[in-house]
Amino acid sequence: LPVPGPTSPDNIALGVANTLLGGSFGSRITSNIREQKGYTYSPSSQVSRRYHDAYWIETADVTTASTGPALKEIFSEITRLQKEAPPAEELAGIQRYISGLFVIQNSSRQALIGQLRYVDLQGLGEDYLKTYVQKMNAVTPEDVRRMAAQYIQPEKMTIVVVGDKSKISEQLAPFASAPDSPK
């Protein structure tokens, strides 16, 4: 799903929304389809940033029997975040997690060189690394909701499912929107 790239003013808030939704072990999607439902061990989402663009992806290795139910729960979590801003405590926990990752990502010379290369390649400005944590911590619950509503739109997604078509087609029928979608 195409989303704004690294130079977008929404880049940092979108990253926070992604981390809360599916980009960390404590995320909503992980809690739902791993902890509560037991459909998968390690679902994951990410904003994959490339040169001046990015895309959002969610992955989950699930059993054949839970393919449709897992998709339903993933979309349910997306919809919930689009409609309801997360509680401040939930967001604060994600922001602490991201802050910790930022420290780790800059904890060695090699890692710091990689970060500087990324900042330079993307044209993010000299103060990007200095101000990142401050800007990330300034993201509000409403910002997170707005990012999900504005950018993580299921109706614009390409869904790729790998499995035995004869066993999963019926489960996928509710998610097929194109007239020529495999049935």
CNS distance restraints for C-alpha pairs under 8 A (distance, minus, plus):
assign (resid   1 and name CA) (resid  55 and name CA) 5.16 0.50 0.50
assign (resid   1 and name CA) (resid  56 and name CA) 5.10 0.50 0.50
assign (resid   1 and name CA) (resid  57 and name CA) 6.62 0.50 0.50
assign (resid   1 and name CA) (resid 152 and name CA) 7.53 0.50 0.50
assign (resid   1 and name CA) (resid 156 and name CA) 6.90 0.50 0.50
assign (resid   1 and name CA) (resid 157 and name CA) 5.34 0.50 0.50
assign (resid   1 and name CA) (resid 158 and name CA) 6.87 0.50 0.50
assign (resid   2 and name CA) (resid  53 and name CA) 7.87 0.50 0.50
assign (resid   2 and name CA) (resid  54 and name CA) 6.04 0.50 0.50
assign (resid   2 and name CA) (resid  55 and name CA) 4.21 0.50 0.50
assign (resid   2 and name CA) (resid  56 and name CA) 6.35 0.50 0.50
assign (resid   3 and name CA) (resid  47 and name CA) 7.87 0.50 0.50
assign (resid   3 and name CA) (resid  53 and name CA) 7.29 0.50 0.50
assign (resid   3 and name CA) (resid  54 and name CA) 5.44 0.50 0.50
assign (resid   3 and name CA) (resid  55 and name CA) 4.99 0.50 0.50
assign (resid   3 and name CA) (resid  56 and name CA) 6.39 0.50 0.50
assign (resid   3 and name CA) (resid 151 and name CA) 6.06 0.50 0.50
assign (resid   3 and name CA) (resid 152 and name CA) 7.86 0.50 0.50
assign (resid   4 and name CA) (resid   8 and name CA) 5.84 0.50 0.50
assign (resid   4 and name CA) (resid  10 and name CA) 7.18 0.50 0.50
assign (resid   4 and name CA) (resid  11 and name CA) 6.54 0.50 0.50
assign (resid   4 and name CA) (resid  53 and name CA) 6.05 0.50 0.50
assign (resid   4 and name CA) (resid  54 and name CA) 5.89 0.50 0.50
assign (resid   4 and name CA) (resid  55 and name CA) 7.60 0.50 0.50
assign (resid   5 and name CA) (resid  11 and name CA) 6.45 0.50 0.50
assign (resid   5 and name CA) (resid  49 and name CA) 6.23 0.50 0.50
assign (resid   5 and name CA) (resid  50 and name CA) 7.32 0.50 0.50
assign (resid   5 and name CA) (resid  51 and name CA) 7.78 0.50 0.50
assign (resid   5 and name CA) (resid  52 and name CA) 5.14 0.50 0.50
assign (resid   5 and name CA) (resid  53 and name CA) 3.80 0.50 0.50
assign (resid   5 and name CA) (resid  54 and name CA) 4.66 0.50 0.50
assign (resid   5 and name CA) (resid  55 and name CA) 7.92 0.50 0.50
assign (resid   6 and name CA) (resid  11 and name CA) 5.48 0.50 0.50
assign (resid   6 and name CA) (resid  49 and name CA) 6.59 0.50 0.50
assign (resid   6 and name CA) (resid  50 and name CA) 7.99 0.50 0.50
assign (resid   6 and name CA) (resid  52 and name CA) 6.03 0.50 0.50
assign (resid   6 and name CA) (resid  53 and name CA) 6.67 0.50 0.50
assign (resid   6 and name CA) (resid  54 and name CA) 7.37 0.50 0.50
assign (resid   6 and name CA) (resid 122 and name CA) 6.74 0.50 0.50
assign (resid   6 and name CA) (resid 124 and name CA) 7.55 0.50 0.50
assign (resid   7 and name CA) (resid  11 and name CA) 6.85 0.50 0.50
assign (resid   7 and name CA) (resid  52 and name CA) 6.59 0.50 0.50
assign (resid   7 and name CA) (resid 122 and name CA) 6.90 0.50 0.50
assign (resid   7 and name CA) (resid 123 and name CA) 7.37 0.50 0.50
assign (resid   7 and name CA) (resid 124 and name CA) 6.23 0.50 0.50
assign (resid  10 and name CA) (resid  14 and name CA) 5.85 0.50 0.50
assign (resid  10 and name CA) (resid 147 and name CA) 7.67 0.50 0.50
assign (resid  11 and name CA) (resid  15 and name CA) 6.21 0.50 0.50
assign (resid  12 and name CA) (resid  16 and name CA) 6.39 0.50 0.50
assign (resid  12 and name CA) (resid 132 and name CA) 7.93 0.50 0.50
assign (resid  12 and name CA) (resid 135 and name CA) 7.36 0.50 0.50
assign (resid  12 and name CA) (resid 136 and name CA) 6.00 0.50 0.50
assign (resid  13 and name CA) (resid  17 and name CA) 6.21 0.50 0.50
assign (resid  13 and name CA) (resid 136 and name CA) 6.73 0.50 0.50
assign (resid  13 and name CA) (resid 139 and name CA) 5.88 0.50 0.50
assign (resid  13 and name CA) (resid 143 and name CA) 6.56 0.50 0.50
assign (resid  13 and name CA) (resid 144 and name CA) 6.40 0.50 0.50
assign (resid  13 and name CA) (resid 147 and name CA) 6.92 0.50 0.50
assign (resid  14 and name CA) (resid  18 and name CA) 6.09 0.50 0.50
assign (resid  14 and name CA) (resid 144 and name CA) 7.02 0.50 0.50
assign (resid  14 and name CA) (resid 147 and name CA) 5.55 0.50 0.50
assign (resid  14 and name CA) (resid 148 and name CA) 7.66 0.50 0.50
assign (resid  15 and name CA) (resid  19 and name CA) 6.17 0.50 0.50
assign (resid  15 and name CA) (resid  47 and name CA) 6.63 0.50 0.50
assign (resid  16 and name CA) (resid  20 and name CA) 6.24 0.50 0.50
assign (resid  16 and name CA) (resid  94 and name CA) 7.37 0.50 0.50
assign (resid  16 and name CA) (resid  95 and name CA) 7.27 0.50 0.50
assign (resid  16 and name CA) (resid  98 and name CA) 7.85 0.50 0.50
assign (resid  16 and name CA) (resid 136 and name CA) 7.22 0.50 0.50
assign (resid  16 and name CA) (resid 139 and name CA) 7.67 0.50 0.50
assign (resid  16 and name CA) (resid 144 and name CA) 6.94 0.50 0.50
assign (resid  17 and name CA) (resid  21 and name CA) 6.05 0.50 0.50
assign (resid  17 and name CA) (resid 144 and name CA) 4.88 0.50 0.50
assign (resid  17 and name CA) (resid 145 and name CA) 7.48 0.50 0.50
assign (resid  17 and name CA) (resid 147 and name CA) 6.52 0.50 0.50
assign (resid  17 and name CA) (resid 148 and name CA) 6.66 0.50 0.50
assign (resid  18 and name CA) (resid  22 and name CA) 5.88 0.50 0.50
assign (resid  18 and name CA) (resid  23 and name CA) 5.51 0.50 0.50
assign (resid  18 and name CA) (resid  45 and name CA) 6.79 0.50 0.50
assign (resid  18 and name CA) (resid  46 and name CA) 6.37 0.50 0.50
assign (resid  18 and name CA) (resid  47 and name CA) 6.94 0.50 0.50
assign (resid  19 and name CA) (resid  23 and name CA) 3.78 0.50 0.50
assign (resid  19 and name CA) (resid  24 and name CA) 5.43 0.50 0.50
assign (resid  19 and name CA) (resid  27 and name CA) 6.57 0.50 0.50
assign (resid  19 and name CA) (resid  45 and name CA) 7.60 0.50 0.50
assign (resid  19 and name CA) (resid  46 and name CA) 7.46 0.50 0.50
assign (resid  19 and name CA) (resid  94 and name CA) 6.96 0.50 0.50
assign (resid  20 and name CA) (resid  24 and name CA) 6.89 0.50 0.50
assign (resid  20 and name CA) (resid  26 and name CA) 7.68 0.50 0.50
assign (resid  20 and name CA) (resid  27 and name CA) 4.94 0.50 0.50
assign (resid  20 and name CA) (resid  28 and name CA) 6.40 0.50 0.50
assign (resid  20 and name CA) (resid  91 and name CA) 7.20 0.50 0.50
assign (resid  20 and name CA) (resid  94 and name CA) 6.12 0.50 0.50
assign (resid  21 and name CA) (resid  27 and name CA) 5.31 0.50 0.50
assign (resid  21 and name CA) (resid  28 and name CA) 5.11 0.50 0.50
assign (resid  21 and name CA) (resid  29 and name CA) 5.95 0.50 0.50
assign (resid  21 and name CA) (resid  45 and name CA) 7.69 0.50 0.50
assign (resid  21 and name CA) (resid  77 and name CA) 7.30 0.50 0.50
assign (resid  21 and name CA) (resid  78 and name CA) 7.22 0.50 0.50
assign (resid  21 and name CA) (resid  81 and name CA) 7.64 0.50 0.50
assign (resid  22 and name CA) (resid  27 and name CA) 4.94 0.50 0.50
assign (resid  22 and name CA) (resid  28 and name CA) 6.09 0.50 0.50
assign (resid  22 and name CA) (resid  29 and name CA) 5.12 0.50 0.50
assign (resid  22 and name CA) (resid  30 and name CA) 6.28 0.50 0.50
assign (resid  22 and name CA) (resid  43 and name CA) 7.31 0.50 0.50
assign (resid  22 and name CA) (resid  44 and name CA) 5.39 0.50 0.50
assign (resid  22 and name CA) (resid  45 and name CA) 4.74 0.50 0.50
assign (resid  22 and name CA) (resid  46 and name CA) 7.37 0.50 0.50
assign (resid  22 and name CA) (resid  58 and name CA) 7.33 0.50 0.50
assign (resid  23 and name CA) (resid  27 and name CA) 6.31 0.50 0.50
assign (resid  23 and name CA) (resid  44 and name CA) 5.54 0.50 0.50
assign (resid  23 and name CA) (resid  45 and name CA) 4.72 0.50 0.50
assign (resid  23 and name CA) (resid  46 and name CA) 5.59 0.50 0.50
assign (resid  24 and name CA) (resid  30 and name CA) 7.72 0.50 0.50
assign (resid  24 and name CA) (resid  44 and name CA) 7.12 0.50 0.50
assign (resid  24 and name CA) (resid  45 and name CA) 8.00 0.50 0.50
assign (resid  25 and name CA) (resid  30 and name CA) 6.24 0.50 0.50
assign (resid  25 and name CA) (resid  31 and name CA) 7.90 0.50 0.50
assign (resid  25 and name CA) (resid  42 and name CA) 7.82 0.50 0.50
assign (resid  26 and name CA) (resid  30 and name CA) 6.54 0.50 0.50
assign (resid  26 and name CA) (resid  31 and name CA) 6.47 0.50 0.50
assign (resid  27 and name CA) (resid  31 and name CA) 6.07 0.50 0.50
assign (resid  28 and name CA) (resid  32 and name CA) 6.05 0.50 0.50
assign (resid  28 and name CA) (resid  77 and name CA) 6.82 0.50 0.50
assign (resid  29 and name CA) (resid  33 and name CA) 5.99 0.50 0.50
assign (resid  29 and name CA) (resid  34 and name CA) 7.75 0.50 0.50
assign (resid  29 and name CA) (resid  43 and name CA) 7.28 0.50 0.50
assign (resid  29 and name CA) (resid  44 and name CA) 7.98 0.50 0.50
assign (resid  29 and name CA) (resid  73 and name CA) 7.62 0.50 0.50
assign (resid  29 and name CA) (resid  74 and name CA) 6.05 0.50 0.50
assign (resid  29 and name CA) (resid  77 and name CA) 6.40 0.50 0.50
assign (resid  30 and name CA) (resid  34 and name CA) 5.20 0.50 0.50
assign (resid  30 and name CA) (resid  35 and name CA) 6.75 0.50 0.50
assign (resid  30 and name CA) (resid  42 and name CA) 7.01 0.50 0.50
assign (resid  30 and name CA) (resid  43 and name CA) 5.81 0.50 0.50
assign (resid  30 and name CA) (resid  44 and name CA) 7.30 0.50 0.50
assign (resid  31 and name CA) (resid  35 and name CA) 4.83 0.50 0.50
assign (resid  31 and name CA) (resid  36 and name CA) 6.22 0.50 0.50
assign (resid  32 and name CA) (resid  36 and name CA) 5.03 0.50 0.50
assign (resid  32 and name CA) (resid  37 and name CA) 6.17 0.50 0.50
assign (resid  32 and name CA) (resid  73 and name CA) 7.18 0.50 0.50
assign (resid  33 and name CA) (resid  37 and name CA) 4.91 0.50 0.50
assign (resid  33 and name CA) (resid  38 and name CA) 5.82 0.50 0.50
assign (resid  33 and name CA) (resid  39 and name CA) 5.33 0.50 0.50
assign (resid  33 and name CA) (resid  40 and name CA) 6.39 0.50 0.50
assign (resid  33 and name CA) (resid  43 and name CA) 7.78 0.50 0.50
assign (resid  33 and name CA) (resid  70 and name CA) 6.35 0.50 0.50
assign (resid  33 and name CA) (resid  73 and name CA) 6.89 0.50 0.50
assign (resid  33 and name CA) (resid  74 and name CA) 7.72 0.50 0.50
assign (resid  34 and name CA) (resid  38 and name CA) 4.53 0.50 0.50
assign (resid  34 and name CA) (resid  39 and name CA) 5.66 0.50 0.50
assign (resid  34 and name CA) (resid  40 and name CA) 5.18 0.50 0.50
assign (resid  34 and name CA) (resid  41 and name CA) 5.61 0.50 0.50
assign (resid  34 and name CA) (resid  42 and name CA) 7.05 0.50 0.50
assign (resid  34 and name CA) (resid  43 and name CA) 7.43 0.50 0.50
assign (resid  39 and name CA) (resid  62 and name CA) 5.66 0.50 0.50
assign (resid  39 and name CA) (resid  63 and name CA) 6.92 0.50 0.50
assign (resid  39 and name CA) (resid  66 and name CA) 6.07 0.50 0.50
assign (resid  39 and name CA) (resid  70 and name CA) 6.61 0.50 0.50
assign (resid  40 and name CA) (resid  60 and name CA) 6.57 0.50 0.50
assign (resid  40 and name CA) (resid  61 and name CA) 5.92 0.50 0.50
assign (resid  40 and name CA) (resid  62 and name CA) 5.05 0.50 0.50
assign (resid  40 and name CA) (resid  63 and name CA) 7.56 0.50 0.50
assign (resid  41 and name CA) (resid  61 and name CA) 7.65 0.50 0.50
assign (resid  42 and name CA) (resid  60 and name CA) 6.63 0.50 0.50
assign (resid  42 and name CA) (resid  61 and name CA) 7.44 0.50 0.50
assign (resid  43 and name CA) (resid  58 and name CA) 7.38 0.50 0.50
assign (resid  43 and name CA) (resid  59 and name CA) 5.65 0.50 0.50
assign (resid  43 and name CA) (resid  60 and name CA) 4.26 0.50 0.50
assign (resid  43 and name CA) (resid  61 and name CA) 6.94 0.50 0.50
assign (resid  44 and name CA) (resid  58 and name CA) 5.63 0.50 0.50
assign (resid  44 and name CA) (resid  59 and name CA) 5.34 0.50 0.50
assign (resid  44 and name CA) (resid  60 and name CA) 6.47 0.50 0.50
assign (resid  45 and name CA) (resid  56 and name CA) 7.15 0.50 0.50
assign (resid  45 and name CA) (resid  57 and name CA) 5.38 0.50 0.50
assign (resid  45 and name CA) (resid  58 and name CA) 4.05 0.50 0.50
assign (resid  45 and name CA) (resid  59 and name CA) 6.20 0.50 0.50
assign (resid  46 and name CA) (resid  56 and name CA) 5.71 0.50 0.50
assign (resid  46 and name CA) (resid  57 and name CA) 5.55 0.50 0.50
assign (resid  46 and name CA) (resid  58 and name CA) 6.67 0.50 0.50
assign (resid  47 and name CA) (resid  54 and name CA) 6.46 0.50 0.50
assign (resid  47 and name CA) (resid  55 and name CA) 5.63 0.50 0.50
assign (resid  47 and name CA) (resid  56 and name CA) 4.53 0.50 0.50
assign (resid  47 and name CA) (resid  57 and name CA) 6.63 0.50 0.50
assign (resid  48 and name CA) (resid  54 and name CA) 5.38 0.50 0.50
assign (resid  48 and name CA) (resid  55 and name CA) 5.36 0.50 0.50
assign (resid  48 and name CA) (resid  56 and name CA) 6.22 0.50 0.50
assign (resid  48 and name CA) (resid  57 and name CA) 7.54 0.50 0.50
assign (resid  49 and name CA) (resid  53 and name CA) 6.09 0.50 0.50
assign (resid  49 and name CA) (resid  54 and name CA) 4.27 0.50 0.50
assign (resid  49 and name CA) (resid  55 and name CA) 6.72 0.50 0.50
assign (resid  50 and name CA) (resid  54 and name CA) 5.52 0.50 0.50
assign (resid  51 and name CA) (resid 121 and name CA) 7.35 0.50 0.50
assign (resid  51 and name CA) (resid 122 and name CA) 6.29 0.50 0.50
assign (resid  52 and name CA) (resid 122 and name CA) 6.15 0.50 0.50
assign (resid  56 and name CA) (resid 152 and name CA) 7.56 0.50 0.50
assign (resid  62 and name CA) (resid  66 and name CA) 6.19 0.50 0.50
assign (resid  62 and name CA) (resid  67 and name CA) 6.06 0.50 0.50
assign (resid  62 and name CA) (resid  70 and name CA) 7.50 0.50 0.50
assign (resid  63 and name CA) (resid  67 and name CA) 6.33 0.50 0.50
assign (resid  64 and name CA) (resid 163 and name CA) 6.95 0.50 0.50
assign (resid  64 and name CA) (resid 164 and name CA) 7.70 0.50 0.50
assign (resid  64 and name CA) (resid 167 and name CA) 7.07 0.50 0.50
assign (resid  64 and name CA) (resid 168 and name CA) 6.63 0.50 0.50
assign (resid  65 and name CA) (resid 168 and name CA) 7.62 0.50 0.50
assign (resid  66 and name CA) (resid  70 and name CA) 5.75 0.50 0.50
assign (resid  67 and name CA) (resid  71 and name CA) 6.40 0.50 0.50
assign (resid  67 and name CA) (resid 168 and name CA) 6.91 0.50 0.50
assign (resid  67 and name CA) (resid 171 and name CA) 6.95 0.50 0.50
assign (resid  67 and name CA) (resid 172 and name CA) 7.80 0.50 0.50
assign (resid  68 and name CA) (resid  72 and name CA) 6.19 0.50 0.50
assign (resid  68 and name CA) (resid 168 and name CA) 7.39 0.50 0.50
assign (resid  68 and name CA) (resid 171 and name CA) 4.61 0.50 0.50
assign (resid  68 and name CA) (resid 172 and name CA) 5.61 0.50 0.50
assign (resid  69 and name CA) (resid  73 and name CA) 6.29 0.50 0.50
assign (resid  69 and name CA) (resid 171 and name CA) 7.67 0.50 0.50
assign (resid  70 and name CA) (resid  74 and name CA) 6.18 0.50 0.50
assign (resid  71 and name CA) (resid  75 and name CA) 6.19 0.50 0.50
assign (resid  72 and name CA) (resid  76 and name CA) 6.05 0.50 0.50
assign (resid  73 and name CA) (resid  77 and name CA) 6.20 0.50 0.50
assign (resid  74 and name CA) (resid  78 and name CA) 6.38 0.50 0.50
assign (resid  75 and name CA) (resid  79 and name CA) 6.09 0.50 0.50
assign (resid  75 and name CA) (resid 154 and name CA) 7.08 0.50 0.50
assign (resid  76 and name CA) (resid  80 and name CA) 6.07 0.50 0.50
assign (resid  77 and name CA) (resid  81 and name CA) 6.21 0.50 0.50
assign (resid  78 and name CA) (resid  82 and name CA) 6.19 0.50 0.50
assign (resid  78 and name CA) (resid 148 and name CA) 6.98 0.50 0.50
assign (resid  78 and name CA) (resid 152 and name CA) 7.30 0.50 0.50
assign (resid  79 and name CA) (resid  83 and name CA) 6.24 0.50 0.50
assign (resid  80 and name CA) (resid  84 and name CA) 5.82 0.50 0.50
assign (resid  81 and name CA) (resid  85 and name CA) 6.18 0.50 0.50
assign (resid  81 and name CA) (resid  86 and name CA) 6.97 0.50 0.50
assign (resid  81 and name CA) (resid 144 and name CA) 7.82 0.50 0.50
assign (resid  81 and name CA) (resid 145 and name CA) 5.56 0.50 0.50
assign (resid  81 and name CA) (resid 148 and name CA) 6.27 0.50 0.50
assign (resid  81 and name CA) (resid 149 and name CA) 7.65 0.50 0.50
assign (resid  82 and name CA) (resid 145 and name CA) 5.14 0.50 0.50
assign (resid  82 and name CA) (resid 146 and name CA) 6.73 0.50 0.50
assign (resid  82 and name CA) (resid 147 and name CA) 7.82 0.50 0.50
assign (resid  82 and name CA) (resid 148 and name CA) 5.02 0.50 0.50
assign (resid  82 and name CA) (resid 149 and name CA) 4.43 0.50 0.50
assign (resid  83 and name CA) (resid 145 and name CA) 6.78 0.50 0.50
assign (resid  83 and name CA) (resid 149 and name CA) 7.42 0.50 0.50
assign (resid  84 and name CA) (resid 145 and name CA) 6.34 0.50 0.50
assign (resid  85 and name CA) (resid 141 and name CA) 5.08 0.50 0.50
assign (resid  85 and name CA) (resid 142 and name CA) 5.26 0.50 0.50
assign (resid  85 and name CA) (resid 143 and name CA) 8.00 0.50 0.50
assign (resid  85 and name CA) (resid 144 and name CA) 6.62 0.50 0.50
assign (resid  85 and name CA) (resid 145 and name CA) 4.80 0.50 0.50
assign (resid  86 and name CA) (resid  90 and name CA) 6.45 0.50 0.50
assign (resid  86 and name CA) (resid  91 and name CA) 6.47 0.50 0.50
assign (resid  86 and name CA) (resid 141 and name CA) 5.43 0.50 0.50
assign (resid  86 and name CA) (resid 142 and name CA) 7.75 0.50 0.50
assign (resid  86 and name CA) (resid 144 and name CA) 7.49 0.50 0.50
assign (resid  86 and name CA) (resid 145 and name CA) 7.24 0.50 0.50
assign (resid  87 and name CA) (resid  91 and name CA) 6.47 0.50 0.50
assign (resid  87 and name CA) (resid 141 and name CA) 6.77 0.50 0.50
assign (resid  88 and name CA) (resid  92 and name CA) 6.05 0.50 0.50
assign (resid  88 and name CA) (resid 140 and name CA) 7.88 0.50 0.50
assign (resid  88 and name CA) (resid 141 and name CA) 6.27 0.50 0.50
assign (resid  89 and name CA) (resid  93 and name CA) 6.27 0.50 0.50
assign (resid  90 and name CA) (resid  94 and name CA) 6.51 0.50 0.50
assign (resid  91 and name CA) (resid  95 and name CA) 6.15 0.50 0.50
assign (resid  91 and name CA) (resid 140 and name CA) 7.83 0.50 0.50
assign (resid  91 and name CA) (resid 141 and name CA) 6.61 0.50 0.50
assign (resid  92 and name CA) (resid  96 and name CA) 6.18 0.50 0.50
assign (resid  92 and name CA) (resid 137 and name CA) 7.99 0.50 0.50
assign (resid  93 and name CA) (resid  97 and name CA) 6.29 0.50 0.50
assign (resid  94 and name CA) (resid  98 and name CA) 6.19 0.50 0.50
assign (resid  95 and name CA) (resid  99 and name CA) 6.06 0.50 0.50
assign (resid  95 and name CA) (resid 136 and name CA) 7.04 0.50 0.50
assign (resid  95 and name CA) (resid 137 and name CA) 6.05 0.50 0.50
assign (resid  96 and name CA) (resid 100 and name CA) 6.21 0.50 0.50
assign (resid  97 and name CA) (resid 101 and name CA) 6.32 0.50 0.50
assign (resid  98 and name CA) (resid 102 and name CA) 6.13 0.50 0.50
assign (resid  99 and name CA) (resid 103 and name CA) 6.48 0.50 0.50
assign (resid  99 and name CA) (resid 133 and name CA) 6.18 0.50 0.50
assign (resid 100 and name CA) (resid 104 and name CA) 6.40 0.50 0.50
assign (resid 101 and name CA) (resid 105 and name CA) 5.97 0.50 0.50
assign (resid 102 and name CA) (resid 106 and name CA) 6.36 0.50 0.50
assign (resid 102 and name CA) (resid 133 and name CA) 7.73 0.50 0.50
assign (resid 103 and name CA) (resid 107 and name CA) 6.02 0.50 0.50
assign (resid 105 and name CA) (resid 111 and name CA) 5.86 0.50 0.50
assign (resid 105 and name CA) (resid 112 and name CA) 7.14 0.50 0.50
assign (resid 105 and name CA) (resid 115 and name CA) 7.78 0.50 0.50
assign (resid 106 and name CA) (resid 111 and name CA) 5.35 0.50 0.50
assign (resid 106 and name CA) (resid 112 and name CA) 4.75 0.50 0.50
assign (resid 106 and name CA) (resid 115 and name CA) 7.25 0.50 0.50
assign (resid 107 and name CA) (resid 111 and name CA) 6.59 0.50 0.50
assign (resid 107 and name CA) (resid 112 and name CA) 6.94 0.50 0.50
assign (resid 108 and name CA) (resid 112 and name CA) 6.09 0.50 0.50
assign (resid 109 and name CA) (resid 113 and name CA) 6.07 0.50 0.50
assign (resid 110 and name CA) (resid 114 and name CA) 6.26 0.50 0.50
assign (resid 111 and name CA) (resid 115 and name CA) 6.27 0.50 0.50
assign (resid 112 and name CA) (resid 116 and name CA) 6.13 0.50 0.50
assign (resid 113 and name CA) (resid 117 and name CA) 6.04 0.50 0.50
assign (resid 114 and name CA) (resid 118 and name CA) 6.19 0.50 0.50
assign (resid 115 and name CA) (resid 119 and name CA) 6.22 0.50 0.50
assign (resid 116 and name CA) (resid 120 and name CA) 6.09 0.50 0.50
assign (resid 117 and name CA) (resid 121 and name CA) 5.96 0.50 0.50
assign (resid 118 and name CA) (resid 122 and name CA) 6.06 0.50 0.50
assign (resid 119 and name CA) (resid 123 and name CA) 5.91 0.50 0.50
assign (resid 119 and name CA) (resid 124 and name CA) 5.17 0.50 0.50
assign (resid 119 and name CA) (resid 125 and name CA) 6.87 0.50 0.50
assign (resid 119 and name CA) (resid 126 and name CA) 7.86 0.50 0.50
assign (resid 119 and name CA) (resid 128 and name CA) 7.19 0.50 0.50
assign (resid 119 and name CA) (resid 129 and name CA) 7.97 0.50 0.50
assign (resid 120 and name CA) (resid 124 and name CA) 6.54 0.50 0.50
assign (resid 120 and name CA) (resid 125 and name CA) 7.32 0.50 0.50
assign (resid 124 and name CA) (resid 128 and name CA) 6.05 0.50 0.50
assign (resid 127 and name CA) (resid 131 and name CA) 5.97 0.50 0.50
assign (resid 128 and name CA) (resid 132 and name CA) 5.69 0.50 0.50
assign (resid 129 and name CA) (resid 133 and name CA) 7.87 0.50 0.50
assign (resid 131 and name CA) (resid 135 and name CA) 6.08 0.50 0.50
assign (resid 132 and name CA) (resid 136 and name CA) 5.96 0.50 0.50
assign (resid 133 and name CA) (resid 137 and name CA) 5.98 0.50 0.50
assign (resid 134 and name CA) (resid 138 and name CA) 6.26 0.50 0.50
assign (resid 135 and name CA) (resid 139 and name CA) 6.82 0.50 0.50
assign (resid 139 and name CA) (resid 143 and name CA) 6.01 0.50 0.50
assign (resid 139 and name CA) (resid 144 and name CA) 7.21 0.50 0.50
assign (resid 140 and name CA) (resid 144 and name CA) 6.50 0.50 0.50
assign (resid 141 and name CA) (resid 145 and name CA) 6.40 0.50 0.50
assign (resid 142 and name CA) (resid 146 and name CA) 6.03 0.50 0.50
assign (resid 143 and name CA) (resid 147 and name CA) 6.13 0.50 0.50
assign (resid 144 and name CA) (resid 148 and name CA) 6.40 0.50 0.50
assign (resid 145 and name CA) (resid 149 and name CA) 6.22 0.50 0.50
assign (resid 146 and name CA) (resid 150 and name CA) 5.86 0.50 0.50
assign (resid 147 and name CA) (resid 151 and name CA) 5.72 0.50 0.50
assign (resid 147 and name CA) (resid 152 and name CA) 7.24 0.50 0.50
assign (resid 148 and name CA) (resid 152 and name CA) 4.90 0.50 0.50
assign (resid 148 and name CA) (resid 153 and name CA) 7.36 0.50 0.50
assign (resid 149 and name CA) (resid 153 and name CA) 6.70 0.50 0.50
assign (resid 153 and name CA) (resid 157 and name CA) 6.75 0.50 0.50
assign (resid 163 and name CA) (resid 167 and name CA) 7.88 0.50 0.50
assign (resid 163 and name CA) (resid 168 and name CA) 7.05 0.50 0.50
assign (resid 164 and name CA) (resid 168 and name CA) 6.31 0.50 0.50
assign (resid 165 and name CA) (resid 169 and name CA) 5.40 0.50 0.50
assign (resid 168 and name CA) (resid 172 and name CA) 6.27 0.50 0.50
assign (resid 169 and name CA) (resid 173 and name CA) 6.28 0.50 0.50
assign (resid 169 and name CA) (resid 182 and name CA) 7.40 0.50 0.50
assign (resid 169 and name CA) (resid 183 and name CA) 5.49 0.50 0.50
assign (resid 170 and name CA) (resid 183 and name CA) 7.01 0.50 0.50
assign (resid 172 and name CA) (resid 176 and name CA) 6.59 0.50 0.50
assign (resid 172 and name CA) (resid 183 and name CA) 7.78 0.50 0.50
assign (resid 173 and name CA) (resid 183 and name CA) 6.35 0.50 0.50
assign (resid 176 and name CA) (resid 181 and name CA) 5.77 0.50 0.50
assign (resid 176 and name CA) (resid 182 and name CA) 7.69 0.50 0.50
assign (resid 176 and name CA) (resid 183 and name CA) 7.93 0.50 0.50
assign (resid 177 and name CA) (resid 181 and name CA) 6.98 0.50 0.50
